[in-house]
Amino acid sequence: MSPSDRPTVRLRREIVALPAYKQGKPADASAFKLSSNENPFDPLPGVIAAVAAETAYNRYPDASALALRERLAAKYRVDVDRVHVGSGSVALLAQLILAAAGPGDEVLYSWRSFEAYPSLVTVAGATSVRVPNRADHGHDLPEMAAAISDQTRVVIICSPNNPTSTIVTTDEFDAFMAVVPTDLLVILDEAYIEFVTEADAVSGPSLLARYPNLVVLRTFSKAYGLAGLRVGYALGPVEILNAARSTAIPLSVTAQAAVAAIASLDAEKELLERVRVIAARRDAAWQALTGQGWNIPQPQGNFLWLPTGAETATVAEALGEAGLVVRPFVPEGIRISIGEEQAVATLLLISADLVDALPAGHPARKIG
Ligand SMILES: *Cc1c(COP(=O)(O)O)cnc(C)c1O
């Protein structure tokens, strides 16, 4: 370290060591941005109008976003205090981890999963414990249960899992919960739940009455297309949500985000119709890729996972040259969001050559 590199103030070593947040690459005008699992549809006019009408910029927002919470409480038929709203469900994840885990404590999750988990755990001062995904890219819940120790304070389950697009089934989840101590917080991250078409997939809200240690996270960022406004919500026991409220940075959910969320719930039918379009586009893409010889997990989020392994950088580069900005996780695989119809068509145009170029016996290639 040269003298000029030496930090002038003492920062937490584990924080300085964190990789800087890596956002999905911005796409130039001619390329499709398929790197952040965003919704390709423009916002609905009613949502834009609701935001435009919320003009009291000189006033702080309602700290608890009561109107939105009441709306969500009615939707899920729970008490309003069992709903907590945050500036994106990532903010809620951070709050819950801070509320439950500190130095010496462990937070357990499957890996590979959502990139935000490791740094949120480190920021809380806690330690990540990662259980590798199964060979079929899903969570290995029995192995996760076996990894619970006296130090475990939080378990995060992501279904559909980002980036592998796999689900946890209701049976798998129930079997897991049956062996988890009831004083251990389980967070079920359902950021992509609206895109799920598999009937066996777990869905958190109906399980809340059964599991007093469960918190379900959902977001308006993906299916509802409000990623830019930052609003998500948690459903769960009051005591746990109150602890999360205590670790929250106050007043983070703007009035504009709250009214956009309410307007989106008003327009839910229309928005979920769009979700069905994306899910159908995804299923057709998966079918076509499988037909070309790709061996990829059946997707249940608004994205596909290509387990390209050592070939990840090469394949991502080829996709980039074709005008598709995707999210490579070197050396594991590539996550591709289901965006515009034309983007999927472009993918399918080059993906046959890409799979043929993979070495024989590569795990992303179907056998035979
Ligand atoms: C996108 C995403 C979220 C939520 O993001 P917000 O925009 O903060 O609501 C949460 N979990 C996973 C796994 C995600 O992919």
The ligand as a MOL file (V3000), in Angstrom:
LIG
                    3D

  0  0  0     0  0            999 V3000
M  V30 BEGIN CTAB
M  V30 COUNTS 15 15 0 0 0
M  V30 BEGIN ATOM
M  V30 1 C -35.5160 -7.4640 -7.1550 0
M  V30 2 C -35.4500 -8.2790 -5.9000 0
M  V30 3 C -35.9140 -7.7970 -4.6770 0
M  V30 4 C -36.5760 -6.4940 -4.4770 0
M  V30 5 O -36.0700 -5.3850 -4.9360 0
M  V30 6 P -36.6950 -4.0020 -4.5080 0
M  V30 7 O -36.6550 -3.2510 -5.7760 0
M  V30 8 O -35.8000 -3.4950 -3.4440 0
M  V30 9 O -38.0840 -4.2330 -3.9930 0
M  V30 10 C -35.8770 -8.6060 -3.5580 0
M  V30 11 N -35.4130 -9.8460 -3.6390 0
M  V30 12 C -34.9790 -10.3540 -4.7810 0
M  V30 13 C -34.5180 -11.7590 -4.8060 0
M  V30 14 C -34.9580 -9.5950 -5.9440 0
M  V30 15 O -34.4810 -10.1150 -7.0690 0
M  V30 END ATOM
M  V30 BEGIN BOND
M  V30 1 1 1 2
M  V30 2 1 2 3
M  V30 3 2 2 14
M  V30 4 1 3 4
M  V30 5 2 3 10
M  V30 6 1 4 5
M  V30 7 1 5 6
M  V30 8 2 6 7
M  V30 9 1 6 8
M  V30 10 1 6 9
M  V30 11 1 10 11
M  V30 12 2 11 12
M  V30 13 1 12 13
M  V30 14 1 12 14
M  V30 15 1 14 15
M  V30 END BOND
M  V30 END CTAB
M  END
